[in-house]
Amino acid sequence: MSQQEIREIEQKIYQLTLQLNELRKEHLAEEVANYEFNTLNGSVRLMDLFAHHEQLMLIHNMGQACRYCTLWADGINGFLPHLETV
């Protein structure tokens, strides 16, 4: 594969990424049901767990067998303060 072919593919990927970002901006956030969870301290609703926050970030951690999951888990302390300010 030539350098020109690589640049052309990179340009296509870049243009598709821009297009995808625009589509994501147009997509409205989905409302989540206010689920109730049973805990050792009694029941609690999802909204009560997140107080005044309007956004929820969900990470499906599959444990040590997944290197990407452990990457998130190992680095959570470093980027958590940034997420909390959003």
Phi and psi restraints in degrees (value plus and minus 20) as a CYANA .aco file:
   2 SER   PHI    -104.9   -64.9
   2 SER   PSI     144.1   184.1
   3 GLN   PHI     -81.4   -41.4
   3 GLN   PSI     -55.1   -15.1
   4 GLN   PHI     -84.0   -44.0
   4 GLN   PSI     -62.9   -22.9
   5 GLU   PHI     -83.7   -43.7
   5 GLU   PSI     -59.6   -19.6
   6 ILE   PHI     -83.0   -43.0
   6 ILE   PSI     -66.0   -26.0
   7 ARG   PHI     -81.5   -41.5
   7 ARG   PSI     -59.8   -19.8
   8 GLU   PHI     -84.2   -44.2
   8 GLU   PSI     -62.3   -22.3
   9 ILE   PHI     -86.0   -46.0
   9 ILE   PSI     -62.7   -22.7
  10 GLU   PHI     -80.2   -40.2
  10 GLU   PSI     -60.0   -20.0
  11 GLN   PHI     -85.5   -45.5
  11 GLN   PSI     -60.9   -20.9
  12 LYS   PHI     -82.4   -42.4
  12 LYS   PSI     -64.3   -24.3
  13 ILE   PHI     -82.0   -42.0
  13 ILE   PSI     -62.6   -22.6
  14 TYR   PHI     -81.3   -41.3
  14 TYR   PSI     -66.5   -26.5
  15 GLN   PHI     -84.2   -44.2
  15 GLN   PSI     -60.8   -20.8
  16 LEU   PHI     -85.4   -45.4
  16 LEU   PSI     -56.7   -16.7
  17 THR   PHI     -84.5   -44.5
  17 THR   PSI     -62.5   -22.5
  18 LEU   PHI     -81.1   -41.1
  18 LEU   PSI     -64.1   -24.1
  19 GLN   PHI     -83.1   -43.1
  19 GLN   PSI     -63.2   -23.2
  20 LEU   PHI     -82.5   -42.5
  20 LEU   PSI     -62.7   -22.7
  21 ASN   PHI     -81.4   -41.4
  21 ASN   PSI     -59.9   -19.9
  22 GLU   PHI     -85.2   -45.2
  22 GLU   PSI     -62.0   -22.0
  23 LEU   PHI     -83.3   -43.3
  23 LEU   PSI     -59.1   -19.1
  24 ARG   PHI     -84.5   -44.5
  24 ARG   PSI     -58.1   -18.1
  25 LYS   PHI     -84.4   -44.4
  25 LYS   PSI     -54.5   -14.5
  26 GLU   PHI     -95.0   -55.0
  26 GLU   PSI     -44.4    -4.4
  27 HIS   PHI     -97.4   -57.4
  27 HIS   PSI     104.6   144.6
  28 LEU   PHI     -94.8   -54.8
  28 LEU   PSI     129.6   169.6
  29 ALA   PHI     -83.8   -43.8
  29 ALA   PSI     126.1   166.1
  30 GLU   PHI    -109.7   -69.7
  30 GLU   PSI     115.8   155.8
  31 GLU   PHI     -96.9   -56.9
  31 GLU   PSI     120.1   160.1
  32 VAL   PHI    -128.4   -88.4
  32 VAL   PSI     118.0   158.0
  33 ALA   PHI     -82.9   -42.9
  33 ALA   PSI     128.5   168.5
  34 ASN   PHI    -105.1   -65.1
  34 ASN   PSI      53.9    93.9
  35 TYR   PHI     -81.1   -41.1
  35 TYR   PSI     133.1   173.1
  36 GLU   PHI    -130.9   -90.9
  36 GLU   PSI     111.5   151.5
  37 PHE   PHI    -134.3   -94.3
  37 PHE   PSI     121.5   161.5
  38 ASN   PHI    -114.7   -74.7
  38 ASN   PSI     102.8   142.8
  39 THR   PHI    -140.8  -100.8
  39 THR   PSI     156.2   196.2
  40 LEU   PHI     -85.2   -45.2
  40 LEU   PSI     -42.5    -2.5
  41 ASN   PHI    -118.9   -78.9
  41 ASN   PSI      -5.7    34.3
  42 GLY   PHI      86.2   126.2
  42 GLY   PSI    -192.8  -152.8
  43 SER   PHI    -104.4   -64.4
  43 SER   PSI     130.6   170.6
  44 VAL   PHI    -165.3  -125.3
  44 VAL   PSI     122.8   162.8
  45 ARG   PHI    -112.2   -72.2
  45 ARG   PSI     132.9   172.9
  46 LEU   PHI     -74.6   -34.6
  46 LEU   PSI     -65.5   -25.5
  47 MET   PHI     -82.5   -42.5
  47 MET   PSI     -51.1   -11.1
  48 ASP   PHI     -89.5   -49.5
  48 ASP   PSI     -47.2    -7.2
  49 LEU   PHI     -92.9   -52.9
  49 LEU   PSI     -44.1    -4.1
  50 PHE   PHI    -133.8   -93.8
  50 PHE   PSI     -12.0    28.0
  51 ALA   PHI      26.4    66.4
  51 ALA   PSI    -138.4   -98.4
  52 HIS   PHI    -108.3   -68.3
  52 HIS   PSI     -22.3    17.7
  53 HIS   PHI     -92.2   -52.2
  53 HIS   PSI     118.0   158.0
  54 GLU   PHI    -121.2   -81.2
  54 GLU   PSI     -30.1     9.9
  55 GLN   PHI    -141.3  -101.3
  55 GLN   PSI     126.1   166.1
  56 LEU   PHI    -144.1  -104.1
  56 LEU   PSI     109.3   149.3
  57 MET   PHI    -127.8   -87.8
  57 MET   PSI     102.9   142.9
  58 LEU   PHI    -129.0   -89.0
  58 LEU   PSI     108.4   148.4
  59 ILE   PHI    -139.8   -99.8
  59 ILE   PSI     100.8   140.8
  60 HIS   PHI    -110.8   -70.8
  60 HIS   PSI      81.1   121.1
  61 ASN   PHI    -115.1   -75.1
  61 ASN   PSI      97.2   137.2
  62 MET   PHI    -113.9   -73.9
  62 MET   PSI     -14.8    25.2
  63 GLY   PHI      71.4   111.4
  63 GLY   PSI    -184.8  -144.8
  64 GLN   PHI     -85.0   -45.0
  64 GLN   PSI     -40.5    -0.5
  65 ALA   PHI     -91.1   -51.1
  65 ALA   PSI     -37.7     2.3
  66 CYS   PHI    -130.7   -90.7
  66 CYS   PSI      96.4   136.4
  67 ARG   PHI     -87.5   -47.5
  67 ARG   PSI     -48.1    -8.1
  68 TYR   PHI     -92.8   -52.8
  68 TYR   PSI     -57.3   -17.3
  69 CYS   PHI     -84.7   -44.7
  69 CYS   PSI     -62.9   -22.9
  70 THR   PHI     -90.1   -50.1
  70 THR   PSI     -48.9    -8.9
  71 LEU   PHI     -81.6   -41.6
  71 LEU   PSI     -66.5   -26.5
  72 TRP   PHI     -81.0   -41.0
  72 TRP   PSI     -68.6   -28.6
  73 ALA   PHI     -83.4   -43.4
  73 ALA   PSI     -61.3   -21.3
  74 ASP   PHI     -87.2   -47.2
  74 ASP   PSI     -50.4   -10.4
  75 GLY   PHI    -120.5   -80.5
  75 GLY   PSI     -19.2    20.8
  76 ILE   PHI     -78.4   -38.4
  76 ILE   PSI     -58.1   -18.1
  77 ASN   PHI     -84.7   -44.7
  77 ASN   PSI     -50.3   -10.3
  78 GLY   PHI     -93.3   -53.3
  78 GLY   PSI     -57.9   -17.9
  79 PHE   PHI    -125.3   -85.3
  79 PHE   PSI     -25.8    14.2
  80 LEU   PHI     -77.6   -37.6
  80 LEU   PSI     -64.7   -24.7
  81 PRO   PHI     -78.6   -38.6
  81 PRO   PSI     -53.4   -13.4
  82 HIS   PHI     -89.7   -49.7
  82 HIS   PSI     -58.4   -18.4
  83 LEU   PHI     -88.0   -48.0
  83 LEU   PSI     -55.9   -15.9
  84 GLU   PHI     -90.3   -50.3
  84 GLU   PSI     -38.3     1.7
  85 THR   PHI    -110.1   -70.1
  85 THR   PSI     -25.9    14.1
